[in-house]
Amino acid sequence: MGFKTGNFPEVDPSTFRDQPFRDRLRAMSTHWVDHGFGTPKMVHTVYILKLAILYVGAGTALATLTSGLSWFDVASWWNQPIVYQKLILWTVLLEALGLAGSWGPLAGHFKPMTGGFRYWLKPETIRLPPWPDKVPGTAGDRRTVGDVLLYAVLLANLVAAVVLPGVHTGSLDALVADNVGLVRPAVVAPLIVLLVVIGLRDKVIFIAARSEQYLPAMVFFTFLPFVDMIVALKLLIVTVWVGAGVSKFGRHFAMVVPPMISNTPWMPSKRIKRMHYRSFPNDLRPSHLGSGVAHVLGTLVEIVTPVILLFSTNRTVTLLAVLLMVAFHFFIASTFPLAVPLEWNLLFAYATVFLFWGFPAWEGYGVGDMSSWWLAGGIAVALCFFPVLGNLRPDLVSFLPSMRQYAGNWASATWAFAPGAEEKLDRHIVRAAKNTRTQLLETYPPEVADVVMHQLLGWRSMHSQGRALFSLMMRHLGDDIDTYDLREAEFSCNSIVAFNFGDGHLHNEHLIAAIQRRCNFAPGEFVVAWIESQPIHRGVQEYKVIDAAVGVIERGTYKVADAVGEQPWLPNGPIPFDVQWTMDRKGAHRDADDREVLA
């Protein structure tokens, strides 16, 4: 892999599309083992420069200089509470602008590299309200001038919160000498309201701002005295870690780590990459090493270490735990996962040091030091509510509030277009960018762009969901799967609504219906295979098949074990499905017992 030249799959682009779909999928999955996405290192350099200059450089400069601190004297400000607060708000600002996670080529934003504000400041783009039938004033899917103004006010409020000097509080002054105050609660409180209101109008912006993690922090900034605020922030970050760790139990996570290692730019050894798979190139299921790395260095570390940090009063143990979690987040960032949550990982590395070393339990910042056990218990229960509900009923809660980061247990989808039908998206949808393939055509010839689009399918095939999604497509398209244009929905969703972070709830039947209202696809022109996350207590996942012109045409379940037991290219054909409801060609519905029900 060179600086400007990536590792392109060893295929002939001019004849690639003539091959059967499963042969193409096998070529892409085996290429992924050795090269990942094959991205030129210039792209990784762009991300590193963005992190160093825009996020770390500009963020710390604003947080310190606007608070009366010396930017160059890190020792004087690393444990200043206002710096921590402002860095959280700076992260929210960049996330809300679309300049942090889900940015750039590794998230499907090729030209332009930024989605975010380019869409959300543009009237007539698609918005996705979470409960349009239940919350008054949120119906519809078109962004209005009022939505644009509301979003602009949110950005302005975030800027104000970052640049305004702090205010002193008695609870802080009594405990921390030479402090420069805290972020003004009067500036943070409107942010809480704005995020909630915007979230009810458009869940995409709410999720893009990572409100499931930063909104509780804003509540703590606004309403809690200093010691309670610090301990509540510890409870918040521990909930994020432990929730993510618990969600990694099961069969999915072992399939996440090998392709992540394969995509790591600093890992040149093909031998080490292949060791994470059972028997390259014929068996690409995770090896014992791949599973061990996942569940020991991943699951175990992410559950046990945070608990130690929360309760430890031993300096040495705490320091070792802090260093381990910092290394944990730096490692994740260094693999450049496709959703590119790089800023989030750096913030959590800093938060680990700030919260658990800067304000340790032995200095009066332990859980037992909160002003009330009722308060501590209430905050803990509130923080655990969505992770518990989301693991039991993933259909009700996005995987982000469910705290299932990196777990491999995601709602996912594959889109399939009849030849030429995908062009309707470019013609009829108002947005700031074209289809992912159209963006690639500004740099590459069509046959090369097609190979790149298949690389994304190859990535999906390395995960458990890919086996199920492609099985559904094989069942519903038959031999036509070789001629249809299949697309990874996460990247297509990015081009439609500006953001996706592996969250299939952003491109379920509601987005498909919004697209259909604009594009008017004929039956069979645009077909979607969509699967829900696995509930933690069940061994099956639910699926839907959606025809954009008709709606949901089939529902059912499949066994997770069947998906993880197959190879990425499905050499044995589609995995088995339990079809529980379907729509026949006359528009009638049929249940699992083949009884006709009126449409």
N, C-alpha and C positions, 0 to 999 in steps of 0.2 A: 504494500500500500504506500503510495507516494503522497507528497504534500498536496499536489493539485490533482493527481490522478488516483481514482479509487480502484478497488478490485471488482471489476465487472464480471458477472457470471460467465462461465465458459460455455456459451451457447452462440449460435449464429442468429443474430437478430432478424435477419431477412427471412428465415424459415421457422423461427421460434413459434409463432402463432399457428403454424400448420400442424404442430404436434398435438396429441391428445392432452386434455387438461391435466390429467394425473401425471403424465410425463413431465409437463412443465413444472408442476408442483414439486415433483421429486428433485428436479434440477435446482430449483430455488432453495429447498430445504437443505439439501446436502451442501450447497454453496454457503448457506448461512452458518453451518457448523464451523467452517474454516475462516470465514471472513465477515460474518455478521452482515450488516447492510453494505459493507464494502465502501464506506464513506471516505472520501479524501480527508486527510488530516487537516487540511485547510479549514474544513467545516468545523471540526472540533476546536481549532484555534479561534475561530470567530466566537464560539460559545464561551471559551475561556476569557477572551478579551471583554466580552459583554459582562461576564461575571466580575472580572477584576475592575473594570472601569466604571460601568454603569451601576452595578449592584453594590459591590464592596466599596469602591472608591467614592462614588457620588453619595451613596447611602451613609457611610460613616462620616463623610465631610459635612453633610447636611445635619445629621444627628448631633454632631459635636459642636460645630461652629455656630449653629442657631441656638445652642444651649450654653454658650459662654465657655466652652471647653477648648483645649488645644488639640487639634486634629492629629498632630504628629506625636503627641505624648500619650501613647496607647495605655500606658500603665495608669494614667490619671482618669481614664474614662471607661475601661472595659467593664467595670462593675457599677457604673452609674445607672440607676434605674431608668432615667429618662432616655438614655441611649438605647437600652433594650426596647423600651416602648416605641421609640421612633423608628428603630429598625424593623419592628413588626409592622408598623404603619407604612413604612417605605416599601416593604415586601408586598403588602396589600395593594399599594398604589401600582407597583409594577405588574402584579398579577391582574389587576383590574384593567390596566392599559393593554394587556396582551403581550407584555415585554418580558415575561418570566416563563412559567411553565407553558407547555404546548406552543412554543415559539420556534420558528425556523424550520430548516429542511428535515430535521429528525422528527418533526411532528407533522410533516406534510405541507408546511408553508414554504414553498420554494420561491415564488415570485408573486407577490411580495412576501417577505419573511415574517411580517407582523400581521396578525388578524386583529383581535381585540378592538381597540378604539376605531380602527378603520371601518369596522362594521357597525359598532354600537353608537357611533356619532352620525350614522347614515340612516335617514328615514326610509321606510319601506323595506328594510331588511327583515328577515324572519326573526321573531322572538318566540319563546316557548314558555308560556305560563304553566306552573306546575298543577294548579287546580282551577282551570278556567270556568268550570261548571259550578264550583263551590264558593269561590271568592269573588264578590261583586267588583266590577270595574277591571277585571283582568282578562276577559274573553277576547278572542281574536289572536292572530299570529303575525300581524304587521306592526313594525316599530313605528310609533308616531313621533311627531315633533316633541310632544310632552315626554315621551320615553327618553329621547335624546337629551332634553334639558335636564331631566332627572339624573341621568348618567353623568352629564357634565358637572352638575352640582356635587355629585359624589366625588368626582376627581378633584374638584376645587377644595372640597372639605378635607380630603386626604392630604392635599398639599399644605393646607393651612395647619393641620395637625402636626405635620412634620416640621414646618419652619418656624412656628410660633415658639417663643421661649416658654420654659416651664413655670409652674407655680409651686410655691412651698406649701407643705401640709404639716400639721403638727405631728401626725403619726410617723412621717418620714424624718423630720428634723430631730425627733427625740431618739432616733436609732442610728442614723447615718450621718456622720460628720462630713462637712464640706460637700454636701450634696447640692445639686443645682435644680432641685425640684422635680416635678412630674409633669407629664403632658396634661394639658388643661382638660378636665372632665367635661367642661362646657363645649369643647370642640369635638370630643370623642362621642358624646351622647348622640348628636345628630347623625353620626356615621352609622350607629346601630340601627336607627330608624330608617335611614336611607337604604342600607343593605337589605333590610327586611322588605321594604316597599318595592325595591327593584327586584328582589327575589320573587315576589308574588307576581310581578309583571313579566319577568324573564329569568327562569332558573339558570340559564347559561351564565349570565353575568355573576349571579350569586355564587355558583360553583367555581367559576373562573377565579374569583377573588379569594377562593379557599376559605369561605366564610365558616365552614364547619369547624375550623380550627382557630381562626383569627377573631371571629365574632365573639366567642366566649371570652377571649383575652380582653377585648374592648370592654365587655361588661365588667370584668374584674377591674380594669383601669378606672372605670367610671364610678363604681359603687362601693369598692372595698377599701378599708384602711390598709396601710402599707404591708404589715405582716400577713394579714389575711390575703392580700393580693398576691404576694410572692408564693405563699403555700398553694393558693388556688391555681396559679400558673404552673406550679410543679405537678399538681394533680392533673392538669390539662395535658401536659406533655407526656406524662406517664400513661394516661388513658390512650393517647395516640399510639404510643409505642406498644403497650400491652395489647390494645385492640388489634393492631396490625399483626402482632405475633400470634395471637389466638387464631386469627383468621387464616393463618398459614398451616394450621393443622388440616390434614386431608391430602388428597392426591394431586392437587393443582400446583402447589408451590414448587415441588421438585422439578416441574417442567418449565419453571420460570428462570431458574438460575443458569442452566446450561446455555440457552440462547443469549442470556445477558452477558455471560463470560465470553461467548463467541463474538459479541459485538463490542468488546472492550478494546479501545484503540491502543492501549499500552501493553496488550498481551499478544506478542507476535508469534508465539509458539503454537503451531497447529497441533502438535502432540498433546500439549496440556489441554487445549480446547476439546480435542476428540476424547480425552479421558473422561469427560463429563457425560459422554453418551455410551451406550452399552457396547455397540460394535459398529463403528463407522465403516462404510456408508449404508449398511443394510438394516441396522437397528438403531434408530435415533431416539429411542426412549432414554430417560435419564439413567446413568450408571449409579452404582453404589456411591461413588465419589460425588457425583452431581447431587444425589439426594442428601448425602451427608453434609456437604457444603450448605445446602439449602436449610436443613433443619437444625444443624448445630451452630453454624456461624450466622444463620438467619433467625429461625424461630426461637431457639434457646436464648441467644444473646438478647433478642428484642423483648423477651418476657422477663427473664431473670434479672438482667442488669438494671432496668428501670426500677424494679421493686427494691433492689439494693440501694439505688440512689435515693429513693424516697424515704427509706427508714434508717439508713446507715448514719451512725454518729462517730465512726472511725475514720480518721483523716486518710490513712493509707488506702483502705478499702474504697472510700469515696473517690479518691484521686484515680485509682486504677479503673473504677467503673466509668468515671468521666472520660478518661482517655479512650476506653474501649468504645463508648458510644460516639465520640468524636471520630474515631477511626471508621466506625460503622457507616456514618453518614458520608464521610469523604470517599469511602470505597464505592458506595452507591453512586455518588456523583461522578466518580471517575469512569464508570461503565457507560455513561451517556445513554441511559434508557430512553426509549423512543418518545415517551411523553416529556422528556427533559425537565424534570422537577429539580433543577440544579440549585436555584435560589432557595428553595424550601430546605434542601439538605444542608446548605451552608448555614441557614438561619438556625436549624435545629442543632447543628454542631456548636454554634455560639451559645444558643440557649442552654445547652447542657452545662457549659462552663459557667455561664452567668448565674443560673439558678442554683446549681448544686455545689459549686465551688465558691462562687461569690457570696452566696447566702446559704451556708450549710445548716443542717439541722442542729448541730451542736452549738450554734450561735443564736438559737431561738427562732429558727425558721423551719421547724419540723411540723408534721401534721398535728401533733398534740399542742402546738403553740398557737393554733387558730383561736380566735376569741370565743368560739363556741363549737362544741362537738356537733351540735345540730347543724351549724353552718357547714362544717367540713363534710358531714354525711350527706347533707342536701346537695352540695356541689358535686360530690362523687357520684351520687345517684343520677343527677341531671346529666353529667358528662357521659355516663354509661348508657343512658337511655337509648340513643340512636344506634350505638354499636350493637347493643343486645337485640333491639328490634330489627335492625338491618341484617343481622346474621340469622335470625329466625324467620323473618319475612323480607327477603331481599327485594321483592316486588314493590314494597312500600318505601324503601329508603335507598338512595343512591349509595354506591359502594364507597364514596368518599366520607359522608357522615357516618357510614358503617365502620370506618377506620380499617378498610381492607386494602391499604396501599401495598402494592407489589405482591399481593397474595396469589395472583393468578386466577382468582375466582371473580370474574367480571362478567357483567352483562355485555354481550358482544353481538356483532352482526356482520353479514356479508351482503353486499348489493350486487345484483346481476342485471345488466342492461342488454336488451336485444341490440343487434348491430345498428349503430348510428343513433340509438335512443338517448344515450347519455348526453348528446349535444343539446338536448332540450334544456338541461340545467343551465348551460351557458347562455342560452337565448332568453330564458324567461325569469330567472331568479335574480333579484337585486342583491348585490353583495360587492365586496371590495376586491374579490379575486375570482378567478375562474376555477374550473375543475382541476384537480391535482394533475391529471394527465395533460391538460391544456397548459398549465404552468410549465410542465417539463418540456413541452414542445417549443418553448422560447429558447431552449438550450440544446435539445436533442432532436434527432429525426424521429418520426413516429414509431418505427420498429424498436428503437432503443428505449423510448418512453414506455412502450408496452412491456419490455423486460423489467424496467424499474417498478412498474405497477405490480408486476408479478412477484417481485422481491418482497413487497409488503404482504402479499398472500402467503409467501413462503414463511415470513415471520409469524403470521397468525397460525400457520399449520404446525409450528413448533409447540404450540400451547394446546391444552386440552380442548378449548372451545373450537379451534380450527378444525379438528377432526369431525365434530358434530356439525358445524356450519357447512363444510364442504360435502358432508354426507347428505344433508338436507338439499343442497343444491343439486347433487347428483340424482336424488330421488325425484325432484320436481322439474328439473330441466331435461333429464334424460340425456340423449346424445347431443342435444342443443347446448350442453355445457361447454362443448368444444368451440362453439361459435359466439356464445354470449361474452360480454365484457364483465368479468367479475372484479369487484372492488372491495378493499378493506374499508369497512364503514367508518371506523374511527377517523381515518384520513379524509374521507369524503365529507363526513360531518364537519370537520375543521373548515373545509372550503365553503360550506353552506352557512354555518352559524358562528364561525371564527374561532371556536374552541372545542376541544375534546381532550379528556384526560383518561381515556380508557373507560369512559362511563357510557354504557349502552343505553341508559335512560335518556340520554340527550338525542338519540336517533332511533327511538322506538316508533310505534305507529303514528304518534302525534306529529313528529317531524315528517314522516312519509306523507301523511295527509296534507300537511302544509305545502310540501313540494308538489303534490298532485294538484292542488288547487291552482298552482301557478303553471304547471307544465302539461297537464291533461294527457298523461300517458294512456295508451290503449292497453287493454288487458294483455298481460304477458310481456309487455315492454320493460317493466321495471319490477323485479321480484326481489324480496328481501327475506333472508333467513336470519332470525333473531332468537337469541337464547338468554334466559335470565340466569343470574348467579345461583349457585347451589346453596340452599339452606344448610346451616351447620349440622343439623340433626337428621338430614335425609341424604340418601345416596343417589338421588336423581336430580336432573335439572329440567326446567320447563322450557319449551321452545314455541315460537310462532313462525308461521310463514305468511308473509304479507305480499299481496299484489297491490301495487299503488293504485290501480284503477278500481279495485274491488274492495280492498281492506284486508283484514285478517282472514285467511282462507284455511288455515289449519292450526291446531294446537295439540300439544302432547308433551311427552317426557322422554328422556333417555337416561340410561345408567351411566354415571360418571366413569365407572370402571371400564365400560366398553370404549369410551373415548380415549382414556389414557393408555389403554392397552394396544391401540392401533399405531401404525406408522403415519407420519405426516401426509403421505401421498395416498393413503387408503388402498393398499394393494389388494385387500380382501373385499373391496367394495364398501358401500355405506354401512355405518354401524346400525344396529337395530334401534327402532323407535317404537314407542307406545303411542299410537295416534289416538287421541281422546275426543277430538272434534274436528270435523272437516266440512267444507262447503263443496257441494257438487256443482257441476257445470250449469245447472238450471238456477242456481242461486239459493237452493235449499241447504240447510245445515244438517249434518249427520253426526250423531254422537258416537261414542265408542262401541255401542251395540248395533250400529248401523240403522238406527231409527231416525226417520226423517223428521226434521223440525222446521217450521216455517221460518223463512229468512226475515 
